[in-house]
Amino acid sequence: METILSIAGKPGLYKLVSRGKMNLIVEAIDATHRRQPAFATDKVTSLGDIAMYTTGDDVPLWQVLDNVAKKEGCKEASINYKKVSGKELRAYFKEVLPDFDEDRVHDSDIKKLLQWYNILVTNGYSDFKATLAPEEAESSEENKEQETEAAK
């Protein structure tokens, strides 16, 4: 599992490369592959920690991106999210995630999701589950070890 990050105030997405004492070293997911530090003062969010609001349980971001990929055939989004009206944007998103919470999911959230989708697909990321989903096998093994230690 790679750690794909979003950094508030900086455009695009980043891949975690290394950790320093006071910062993270990240690499831009684009043609430049520019590396730069992300400091503790930066608001850094892992895409694996993001979910979309629905009328039921929240849906992890990787599942939503996977739904977009199925709709688009793993190509860039067919809709120009920068220029379409809010109504058209929501109609498109309803095809991707039919039960999204229309009160809590804003147009800007949908635009950001489509922007991230295009960045990831353009740069060769298409298996969103493998890339973004938390690995359950590791966490369950760690839990078993902790339970064993606690029992001693």
Contacts in CASP RR format, 6 or more apart in sequence:
PFRMAT RR
TARGET T0000
AUTHOR 0000-0000-0000
METHOD contacts of the structure
MODEL  1
METILSIAGKPGLYKLVSRGKMNLIVEAIDATHRRQPAFATDKVTSLGDI
AMYTTGDDVPLWQVLDNVAKKEGCKEASINYKKVSGKELRAYFKEVLPDF
DEDRVHDSDIKKLLQWYNILVTNGYSDFKATLAPEEAESSEENKEQETEA
AK
1 130 0 8 1.000
1 131 0 8 1.000
1 132 0 8 1.000
1 133 0 8 1.000
1 134 0 8 1.000
1 135 0 8 1.000
2 15 0 8 1.000
2 16 0 8 1.000
2 131 0 8 1.000
3 15 0 8 1.000
3 16 0 8 1.000
3 46 0 8 1.000
4 13 0 8 1.000
4 14 0 8 1.000
4 15 0 8 1.000
4 16 0 8 1.000
4 29 0 8 1.000
4 46 0 8 1.000
4 47 0 8 1.000
4 48 0 8 1.000
4 120 0 8 1.000
4 125 0 8 1.000
4 131 0 8 1.000
4 132 0 8 1.000
5 13 0 8 1.000
5 14 0 8 1.000
5 15 0 8 1.000
5 16 0 8 1.000
5 24 0 8 1.000
5 26 0 8 1.000
5 38 0 8 1.000
5 44 0 8 1.000
5 45 0 8 1.000
5 46 0 8 1.000
5 47 0 8 1.000
6 12 0 8 1.000
6 13 0 8 1.000
6 14 0 8 1.000
6 44 0 8 1.000
6 45 0 8 1.000
6 47 0 8 1.000
6 50 0 8 1.000
6 116 0 8 1.000
7 14 0 8 1.000
7 26 0 8 1.000
7 38 0 8 1.000
7 42 0 8 1.000
7 43 0 8 1.000
7 44 0 8 1.000
7 45 0 8 1.000
8 42 0 8 1.000
8 43 0 8 1.000
8 44 0 8 1.000
8 45 0 8 1.000
9 43 0 8 1.000
10 42 0 8 1.000
12 28 0 8 1.000
12 29 0 8 1.000
12 30 0 8 1.000
12 115 0 8 1.000
12 116 0 8 1.000
12 119 0 8 1.000
13 28 0 8 1.000
13 29 0 8 1.000
13 47 0 8 1.000
13 116 0 8 1.000
13 119 0 8 1.000
13 120 0 8 1.000
14 26 0 8 1.000
14 27 0 8 1.000
14 28 0 8 1.000
14 29 0 8 1.000
14 38 0 8 1.000
15 26 0 8 1.000
15 27 0 8 1.000
15 29 0 8 1.000
16 24 0 8 1.000
16 25 0 8 1.000
16 26 0 8 1.000
17 25 0 8 1.000
17 26 0 8 1.000
17 27 0 8 1.000
17 35 0 8 1.000
18 24 0 8 1.000
18 25 0 8 1.000
19 25 0 8 1.000
22 39 0 8 1.000
22 40 0 8 1.000
23 37 0 8 1.000
23 38 0 8 1.000
23 39 0 8 1.000
23 40 0 8 1.000
24 37 0 8 1.000
24 38 0 8 1.000
24 44 0 8 1.000
25 35 0 8 1.000
25 36 0 8 1.000
25 37 0 8 1.000
25 38 0 8 1.000
26 35 0 8 1.000
26 36 0 8 1.000
26 37 0 8 1.000
26 38 0 8 1.000
27 33 0 8 1.000
27 34 0 8 1.000
27 35 0 8 1.000
28 34 0 8 1.000
28 35 0 8 1.000
28 36 0 8 1.000
29 119 0 8 1.000
29 120 0 8 1.000
29 123 0 8 1.000
29 125 0 8 1.000
30 119 0 8 1.000
30 123 0 8 1.000
38 44 0 8 1.000
47 61 0 8 1.000
47 62 0 8 1.000
47 116 0 8 1.000
47 132 0 8 1.000
48 60 0 8 1.000
48 61 0 8 1.000
48 62 0 8 1.000
48 132 0 8 1.000
48 133 0 8 1.000
48 134 0 8 1.000
50 60 0 8 1.000
50 61 0 8 1.000
51 58 0 8 1.000
51 59 0 8 1.000
51 60 0 8 1.000
51 61 0 8 1.000
52 58 0 8 1.000
52 59 0 8 1.000
52 61 0 8 1.000
52 64 0 8 1.000
52 97 0 8 1.000
52 100 0 8 1.000
52 105 0 8 1.000
52 109 0 8 1.000
52 113 0 8 1.000
53 100 0 8 1.000
53 101 0 8 1.000
53 104 0 8 1.000
53 105 0 8 1.000
54 97 0 8 1.000
54 99 0 8 1.000
54 100 0 8 1.000
54 101 0 8 1.000
55 99 0 8 1.000
55 100 0 8 1.000
55 101 0 8 1.000
56 99 0 8 1.000
59 97 0 8 1.000
60 132 0 8 1.000
60 133 0 8 1.000
61 113 0 8 1.000
61 132 0 8 1.000
62 128 0 8 1.000
62 129 0 8 1.000
62 131 0 8 1.000
62 132 0 8 1.000
62 133 0 8 1.000
63 128 0 8 1.000
63 129 0 8 1.000
64 96 0 8 1.000
64 97 0 8 1.000
64 113 0 8 1.000
65 113 0 8 1.000
65 116 0 8 1.000
65 117 0 8 1.000
65 120 0 8 1.000
65 128 0 8 1.000
65 132 0 8 1.000
66 128 0 8 1.000
66 129 0 8 1.000
67 96 0 8 1.000
67 97 0 8 1.000
68 77 0 8 1.000
68 96 0 8 1.000
68 113 0 8 1.000
68 114 0 8 1.000
68 117 0 8 1.000
69 117 0 8 1.000
69 121 0 8 1.000
69 126 0 8 1.000
69 128 0 8 1.000
71 95 0 8 1.000
71 96 0 8 1.000
72 78 0 8 1.000
72 121 0 8 1.000
74 121 0 8 1.000
74 126 0 8 1.000
75 121 0 8 1.000
76 117 0 8 1.000
76 118 0 8 1.000
76 121 0 8 1.000
76 122 0 8 1.000
77 114 0 8 1.000
77 117 0 8 1.000
77 118 0 8 1.000
79 88 0 8 1.000
79 89 0 8 1.000
79 92 0 8 1.000
79 114 0 8 1.000
81 89 0 8 1.000
81 110 0 8 1.000
81 111 0 8 1.000
81 114 0 8 1.000
81 115 0 8 1.000
82 111 0 8 1.000
84 92 0 8 1.000
86 107 0 8 1.000
89 107 0 8 1.000
89 110 0 8 1.000
89 111 0 8 1.000
90 102 0 8 1.000
90 107 0 8 1.000
90 110 0 8 1.000
92 110 0 8 1.000
93 100 0 8 1.000
93 105 0 8 1.000
93 110 0 8 1.000
94 100 0 8 1.000
120 126 0 8 1.000
120 128 0 8 1.000
120 131 0 8 1.000
125 131 0 8 1.000
END
